């Protein structure tokens, strides 16, 4: 244990005394969050999103209104009414149409909803199908709108965890291997397990600290929505950090060159940033993209943390995401233990 | 070598082999190291010195061969008994010298007190300095301190003074002498023949992964060259004269390799040799290597 703590403390001192790295790690995500908050003060984006419940009507039927054929509208199918209504109340979508009950719902506080309702009611005189008037009955919902930055902040924290973990463990171990630090440790009675576990815990502490500072700092200005449990959010973050660190250990287990490490890191991080729903929702994206997103740990982190923060989800609802993160962590740790070499 | 002096050497290497692909980096070397001695491993770049020493340190696995520490095949606890100063070492950054020493001390079950290491390696003046901001000599002293963190009986120094100025090298030699005086055994690889002559009690010379000569430096020089070489211009030696010490022609000079310099000088004068232009030099290990391999030390 003495050896473990010695390496843990040394690694933490190395990180916190490297001021340029520390400042960059703190400043980048804070600037990102504040920048998005400034650029998108409202719900973010201009795409109209309409939730559809029930089977889409057959072509030519009375429910197949012209509105359903308008361009530049995004229709999102839902199995039940509860989820889309909750999203409508929080301004995450703009309208809900329930075909089975011939009802539609709008949020009266939503500007997008107002415009959509006008379009829905007016119909399109050039279309063969009738407008909606008289077919669907109107309902309203209300709730606090979720700003884009509220929706975005779990994604930015996820990116911070991703980069902080991969570079902090992956790059550092590769650098240690290349310049002989690992060889120096190998010459001592320190075991590979003691060394690696100290690196993992040190990085866990650092990333958790940075995430907390970033969240608390930006929250003091932007006052994020927090509908769920802080403890549960901390658990989601802790598991995500461990998972990303473990992934970093896998790719750093043998590589000697920092250039190669950089290439592999790009290969890992860019698809995650694009396909994990960090900056935009994956709802309505092609199925292949949604399937691909399930391969990335950050997807589960973002889903779980958004569910906790925005929807107030409890442990039961995010247990699946946590389970996948835990399973990925174990797989990555096992692979890293099998592959790790001092030199 | 020298097993007769101490029947239980602190370290014994038997028929050690290590190859990288088709390259035999270490090709069947055997030697023994007396406790309390300084043992030098000499040779040019690529001779296999560093590979040999790192296999012995258990940094690399040998292909075959046996390494015995105090008569026992080396095991996991071997690392607790040895100190290592690598040829090239980087350390964790942003740590002071003291913090670096403390880090390595905590990796051993029975560390040497930090204050003793500081005194032994003369680290006082820069003990609280960032380890990135040390001069070459200071850095080597710190690395020596790290190698002493566990108070080892056996210390491996792999080219510890490469790149240091003469003053820093001399200072480092004095530290090694002090460590020897404490009864520690030192295994030293070096490019510097003066360093080997100054510090080493026994040496081996390696080339192409093999040991090509071994023994005590002074004895090896006497064996191969005698006590000194007397150089006389070829024209100063009477035609047909013969002398008891062996001679050879070197660039217009006759070089006499003498076992007894005074006696040889008297013999040359008596034999009619004109002493104008004479020079008397001691041979060194560089000359020995040149003779053994036909190439100079890099």
Interface residues (C-beta under 8 A of the other chain):
Chain A: X2 X3 X5 X6 X7 X9 X10 X11 X13 X14 X17 X18 X176 X179 X180 X181 X183 X184 X185 X186 X187 X188 X189 X190
Chain B: X57 X59 X76 X79 X80 X84 X86 X88 X89 X90 X91 X92 X93 X94 X95 X99 X102 X103 X104 X106 X107 X108 X109 X146 X150
